[in-house]
Amino acid sequence: MRLKRSRHSDPALDEWERIFRSRAHEKPEYDGWLEKYVGEIAGHCFETVIDLGCGAGGNSLFLSERGIGPVACDYSMQALCIAKKFVPGAMPVLFDYRDGLPFRKACATIVIADLSIHYFSWSCTDEIVRSIAHILCGKGVFLCRVNSIEDTNFGAGRGIEIENHLYEYNGIRKRFFDKNDIESLFASWNVLLCSRSVITRYSAPKILWEIAARKR
């Protein structure tokens, strides 16, 4: 396991470690949102597929079951321990988005970031997306999901608004996106899909944006 402990003080990290510690023996689950991209992903099964902010490894498990050994990345050690236990072939990498992506230029064909890039300032979020373009090769594809500003069940509008659509509640920051935010963030990409979706998380409806974008 490649380790890179964050230098940042983050009250959210202790909470994530607690959550994943309590789920240490639970096999990760996935909701199948990647199913529509199986053809695209399978075409790169012998190349690098990176799962950023993988959590317990649900999406990495989806990939593994289809013969793809992903690079599974998170800043929670407890999350990566679960992923390593249940996802055969995954290579776990401990890192913090704010320290930059620990990958060389043009090393990946697919990058996935499922509900993991919405905790930061706009400038940091923009830099993360630029860095993802940097590590994608050729016309690599970025698949992601982010919180919608309609996602009131999971914090939209709750707490102190630090900057537009970024809220702090109990010391933890979370960003929510509208269509204009998505268009601005992906202005230099070829957007293949930008869709508002509703899924179920923790027995409640969660409203999000799903984006598939190809590097130009």
Backbone hydrogen bonds in HBPLUS format (Angstrom, degrees):
<---DONOR---> <-ACCEPTOR-->    atom                        ^
c    i                          cat <-CA-CA->   ^        H-A-AA   ^      H-
h    n   atom  resd res      DA  || num        DHA   H-A  angle D-A-AA Bond
n    s   type  num  typ     dist DA aas  dist angle  dist       angle   num
A0002-ARG N   A0092-PRO O   3.34 MM  90  6.63 151.4  2.42 159.0 152.7     1
A0094-LEU N   A0002-ARG O   2.90 MM  92  6.14 172.6  1.90 159.2 161.3     2
A0013-LEU N   A0010-ASP O   3.11 MM   3  5.63 142.4  2.26 111.9 120.8     3
A0016-TRP N   A0012-ALA O   2.96 MM   4  6.31 158.4  2.01 155.4 161.6     4
A0017-GLU N   A0013-LEU O   2.86 MM   4  6.10 160.9  1.90 156.2 161.7     5
A0018-ARG N   A0014-ASP O   2.96 MM   4  6.16 152.8  2.03 141.7 149.2     6
A0019-ILE N   A0015-GLU O   2.91 MM   4  6.18 160.6  1.94 150.3 155.5     7
A0020-PHE N   A0016-TRP O   2.91 MM   4  6.09 175.0  1.92 156.6 157.7     8
A0021-ARG N   A0017-GLU O   2.86 MM   4  5.86 145.9  1.98 140.9 150.9     9
A0022-SER N   A0018-ARG O   3.09 MM   4  6.29 149.0  2.19 143.8 150.9    10
A0023-ARG N   A0020-PHE O   3.09 MM   3  4.94 143.3  2.23  93.9 104.9    11
A0024-ALA N   A0021-ARG O   3.38 MM   3  5.15 160.3  2.42 107.3 106.1    12
A0026-GLU N   A0023-ARG O   2.95 MM   3  5.23 170.0  1.96 119.8 122.6    13
A0035-GLU N   A0032-GLY O   3.03 MM   3  5.38 163.2  2.06 114.2 119.6    14
A0037-TYR N   A0034-LEU O   2.88 MM   3  5.39 151.5  1.96 115.7 125.1    15
A0038-VAL N   A0035-GLU O   3.18 MM   3  5.34 168.3  2.20 113.6 114.7    16
A0041-ILE N   A0037-TYR O   2.86 MM   4  6.10 168.1  1.87 164.4 168.3    17
A0042-ALA N   A0038-VAL O   2.68 MM   4  5.69 167.1  1.70 155.2 159.6    18
A0043-GLY N   A0039-GLY O   3.25 MM   4  6.28 140.8  2.42 135.6 144.0    19
A0044-HIS N   A0041-ILE O   2.82 MM   3  5.40 159.8  1.86 117.5 124.4    20
A0045-CYS N   A0042-ALA O   3.23 MM   3  4.96 158.0  2.28 112.5 108.4    21
A0047-GLU N   A0044-HIS O   2.89 MM   3  5.14 162.7  1.92 118.6 120.9    22
A0109-THR N   A0048-THR O   3.01 MM  61  5.99 164.7  2.04 159.9 161.6    23
A0071-VAL N   A0049-VAL O   2.90 MM  22  6.26 160.6  1.93 156.2 162.6    24
A0050-ILE N   A0110-ILE O   2.97 MM  60  6.37 161.5  2.01 156.0 156.7    25
A0112-ILE N   A0050-ILE O   2.77 MM  62  6.12 162.0  1.80 165.6 171.4    26
A0051-ASP N   A0071-VAL O   2.81 MM  20  5.93 175.0  1.81 161.9 163.2    27
A0073-CYS N   A0051-ASP O   2.91 MM  22  5.97 172.7  1.91 162.2 161.2    28
A0052-LEU N   A0112-ILE O   2.69 MM  60  5.87 151.3  1.77 171.6 170.5    29
A0053-GLY N   A0073-CYS O   2.84 MM  20  5.45 111.8  2.31 116.8 135.8    30
A0054-CYS N   A0073-CYS O   2.67 MM  19  5.57 161.7  1.70 158.8 162.6    31
A0057-GLY N   A0054-CYS O   3.05 MM   3  5.13 145.3  2.17 134.3 130.4    32
A0061-LEU N   A0057-GLY O   2.78 MM   4  5.90 146.8  1.88 148.4 157.0    33
A0062-PHE N   A0058-GLY O   3.05 MM   4  6.38 154.7  2.11 145.7 152.3    34
A0063-LEU N   A0059-ASN O   3.03 MM   4  6.34 156.7  2.08 147.2 152.6    35
A0064-SER N   A0060-SER O   2.85 MM   4  6.05 160.5  1.89 147.1 153.0    36
A0065-GLU N   A0061-LEU O   2.92 MM   4  6.10 157.9  1.97 154.8 159.2    37
A0066-ARG N   A0063-LEU O   2.93 MM   3  5.20 148.6  2.03 105.9 116.2    38
A0068-ILE N   A0063-LEU O   3.01 MM   5  5.14 159.8  2.05 138.2 135.2    39
A0067-GLY N   A0064-SER O   3.03 MM   3  5.14 152.0  2.11 116.0 113.8    40
A0091-MET N   A0070-PRO O   2.92 MM  21  6.41 158.2  1.97 152.2 159.5    41
A0072-ALA N   A0091-MET O   2.89 MM  19  5.74 138.2  2.07 120.6 133.7    42
A0093-VAL N   A0072-ALA O   2.85 MM  21  6.10 149.1  1.94 149.9 151.1    43
A0074-ASP N   A0093-VAL O   3.14 MM  19  6.65 151.9  2.22 157.6 164.8    44
A0095-PHE N   A0074-ASP O   3.03 MM  21  5.92 154.4  2.10 125.3 133.5    45
A0080-LEU N   A0076-SER O   3.17 MM   4  6.49 161.5  2.21 148.9 153.2    46
A0081-CYS N   A0077-MET O   2.96 MM   4  6.24 142.8  2.11 145.9 156.4    47
A0082-ILE N   A0078-GLN O   3.26 MM   4  6.58 150.3  2.36 143.4 149.6    48
A0082-ILE N   A0079-ALA O   3.14 MM   3  5.32 121.5  2.50  98.4 112.0    49
A0083-ALA N   A0079-ALA O   3.02 MM   4  6.38 163.8  2.05 151.8 156.3    50
A0084-LYS N   A0080-LEU O   2.84 MM   4  5.93 159.9  1.88 146.0 151.5    51
A0085-LYS N   A0081-CYS O   3.09 MM   4  6.19 145.3  2.22 135.8 144.6    52
A0085-LYS N   A0082-ILE O   3.09 MM   3  5.09 119.7  2.47  94.8 109.9    53
A0086-PHE N   A0082-ILE O   3.02 MM   4  6.24 156.1  2.07 157.4 162.7    54
A0087-VAL N   A0083-ALA O   2.87 MM   4  5.43 142.2  2.01 150.0 154.8    55
A0090-ALA N   A0087-VAL O   3.31 MM   3  5.81 167.3  2.33 130.4 131.5    56
A0099-ASP N   A0096-ASP O   2.89 MM   3  5.52 160.8  1.93 122.0 128.3    57
A0100-GLY N   A0097-TYR O   2.93 MM   3  5.34 162.9  1.96 118.2 121.7    58
A0106-ALA N   A0134-HIS O   3.00 MM  28  6.28 164.0  2.03 137.7 141.7    59
A0107-CYS N   A0135-ILE O   2.81 MM  28  5.47 119.0  2.19 126.0 138.2    60
A0108-ALA N   A0135-ILE O   2.94 MM  27  6.02 159.8  1.98 163.5 164.4    61
A0137-CYS N   A0108-ALA O   2.77 MM  29  5.78 154.0  1.84 166.7 165.1    62
A0141-VAL N   A0109-THR O   3.06 MM  32  6.46 154.0  2.13 156.2 153.5    63
A0111-VAL N   A0141-VAL O   3.03 MM  30  6.49 156.9  2.09 156.8 162.2    64
A0143-LEU N   A0111-VAL O   2.86 MM  32  6.26 164.5  1.88 163.1 168.4    65
A0113-ALA N   A0143-LEU O   2.92 MM  30  6.41 153.3  2.00 155.6 163.0    66
A0145-ARG N   A0113-ALA O   3.22 MM  32  6.75 148.8  2.33 142.6 143.7    67
A0115-LEU N   A0145-ARG O   2.84 MM  30  5.21 148.6  1.94 132.0 138.4    68
A0175-ARG N   A0118-HIS O   2.51 MM  57  4.70 169.5  1.52 148.4 146.0    69
A0125-THR N   A0121-SER O   2.87 MM   4  6.09 160.5  1.91 151.9 157.9    70
A0126-ASP N   A0122-TRP O   2.83 MM   4  6.01 163.8  1.86 155.5 159.5    71
A0127-GLU N   A0123-SER O   3.07 MM   4  6.20 152.1  2.15 137.8 145.3    72
A0128-ILE N   A0124-CYS O   2.90 MM   4  6.16 149.6  2.00 147.7 156.1    73
A0129-VAL N   A0125-THR O   3.09 MM   4  6.41 161.4  2.13 152.4 155.8    74
A0130-ARG N   A0126-ASP O   3.02 MM   4  6.26 153.7  2.09 145.0 152.7    75
A0131-SER N   A0127-GLU O   2.85 MM   4  6.05 151.2  1.94 144.7 152.8    76
A0132-ILE N   A0128-ILE O   2.92 MM   4  6.23 145.0  2.04 145.9 155.8    77
A0133-ALA N   A0129-VAL O   3.12 MM   4  6.43 154.4  2.19 143.6 149.5    78
A0134-HIS N   A0130-ARG O   3.05 MM   4  6.35 143.6  2.18 139.0 149.4    79
A0135-ILE N   A0131-SER O   3.11 MM   4  6.47 143.4  2.25 145.0 152.9    80
A0136-LEU N   A0132-ILE O   3.14 MM   4  6.32 128.5  2.42 143.3 156.4    81
A0140-GLY N   A0137-CYS O   2.69 MM   3  5.31 131.3  1.93 143.6 158.7    82
A0215-LYS N   A0140-GLY O   2.85 MM  75  5.53 170.1  1.86 169.4 172.8    83
A0142-PHE N   A0213-ALA O   2.80 MM  71  5.26 168.8  1.81 161.4 164.8    84
A0213-ALA N   A0142-PHE O   2.94 MM  71  5.26 161.8  1.98 150.1 156.2    85
A0144-CYS N   A0211-ILE O   2.92 MM  67  5.36 167.3  1.94 159.0 162.0    86
A0211-ILE N   A0144-CYS O   2.85 MM  67  5.36 171.7  1.86 157.0 159.5    87
A0146-VAL N   A0209-TRP O   2.96 MM  63  5.33 150.9  2.05 144.3 153.8    88
A0209-TRP N   A0146-VAL O   2.84 MM  63  5.33 162.2  1.87 156.0 162.1    89
A0177-PHE N   A0147-ASN O   2.90 MM  30  6.01 158.2  1.94 132.9 139.1    90
A0148-SER N   A0207-ILE O   3.21 MM  59  5.71 153.2  2.29 139.6 131.5    91
A0151-ASP N   A0148-SER O   2.97 MM   3  5.28 164.4  1.99 115.6 118.9    92
A0149-ILE N   A0177-PHE O   3.00 MM  28  5.29 137.9  2.19 136.6 130.6    93
A0152-THR N   A0150-GLU O   2.77 MM   2  5.63 139.9  1.93 107.0  95.1    94
A0154-PHE N   A0151-ASP O   3.12 MM   3  5.72 153.1  2.19 113.5 121.1    95
A0156-ALA N   A0151-ASP O   3.21 MM   5  5.33 165.0  2.23 127.0 124.0    96
A0155-GLY N   A0152-THR O   3.45 MM   3  5.20 161.9  2.49 106.0 101.9    97
A0158-ARG N   A0155-GLY O   2.99 MM   3  5.14 164.8  2.02 132.7 131.4    98
A0160-ILE N   A0168-GLU O   2.94 MM   8  5.15 156.2  2.00 150.3 145.4    99
A0168-GLU N   A0160-ILE O   2.75 MM   8  5.15 153.4  1.82 144.0 152.9   100
A0162-ILE N   A0166-LEU O   2.74 MM   4  5.61 133.9  1.95 149.0 163.9   101
A0166-LEU N   A0163-GLU O   2.90 MM   3  5.28 170.7  1.91 139.6 138.3   102
A0176-PHE N   A0165-HIS O   2.84 MM  11  5.29 149.6  1.93 150.9 161.0   103
A0167-TYR N   A0174-LYS O   2.95 MM   7  5.48 168.7  1.96 154.1 150.6   104
A0174-LYS N   A0167-TYR O   2.84 MM   7  5.48 150.8  1.93 153.3 163.2   105
A0169-TYR N   A0172-ILE O   2.85 MM   3  5.32 164.8  1.88 147.4 147.3   106
A0172-ILE N   A0169-TYR O   3.06 MM   3  5.32 165.5  2.08 112.5 116.8   107
A0181-ASP N   A0178-ASP O   3.08 MM   3  5.29 119.4  2.46 100.8 115.4   108
A0182-ILE N   A0178-ASP O   3.16 MM   4  6.54 158.4  2.21 154.2 159.8   109
A0183-GLU N   A0179-LYS O   2.96 MM   4  6.25 164.8  1.99 153.9 157.9   110
A0184-SER N   A0180-ASN O   2.95 MM   4  6.11 155.2  2.01 147.2 153.7   111
A0185-LEU N   A0181-ASP O   2.87 MM   4  6.04 164.6  1.89 152.8 157.3   112
A0186-PHE N   A0182-ILE O   3.00 MM   4  6.10 150.8  2.09 150.9 157.6   113
A0187-ALA N   A0184-SER O   3.40 MM   3  5.15 162.7  2.43 108.1 105.6   114
A0189-TRP N   A0186-PHE O   3.08 MM   3  5.21 165.2  2.11 111.9 115.0   115
A0190-ASN N   A0214-ARG O   3.01 MM  24  5.09 175.5  2.01 158.4 157.8   116
A0214-ARG N   A0190-ASN O   2.83 MM  24  5.09 170.8  1.84 144.7 144.0   117
A0192-LEU N   A0212-ALA O   2.71 MM  20  5.33 145.2  1.83 143.3 154.5   118
A0193-LEU N   A0212-ALA O   3.10 MM  19  4.95 151.2  2.19 141.4 139.8   119
A0212-ALA N   A0193-LEU O   2.93 MM  19  4.95 155.9  1.99 135.4 138.6   120
A0195-SER N   A0210-GLU O   2.90 MM  15  5.20 164.3  1.93 150.3 155.2   121
A0210-GLU N   A0195-SER O   2.78 MM  15  5.20 160.8  1.82 152.1 158.9   122
A0197-SER N   A0208-LEU O   2.81 MM  11  5.38 168.4  1.82 153.2 156.4   123
A0208-LEU N   A0197-SER O   2.90 MM  11  5.38 168.3  1.92 155.9 159.2   124
A0199-ILE N   A0206-LYS O   2.90 MM   7  5.24 160.3  1.94 151.8 155.0   125
A0206-LYS N   A0199-ILE O   2.70 MM   7  5.24 160.5  1.73 156.1 157.3   126
A0201-ARG N   A0204-ALA O   2.89 MM   3  5.40 163.3  1.92 161.8 159.1   127
A0204-ALA N   A0201-ARG O   2.95 MM   3  5.40 154.3  2.02 114.9 122.9   128
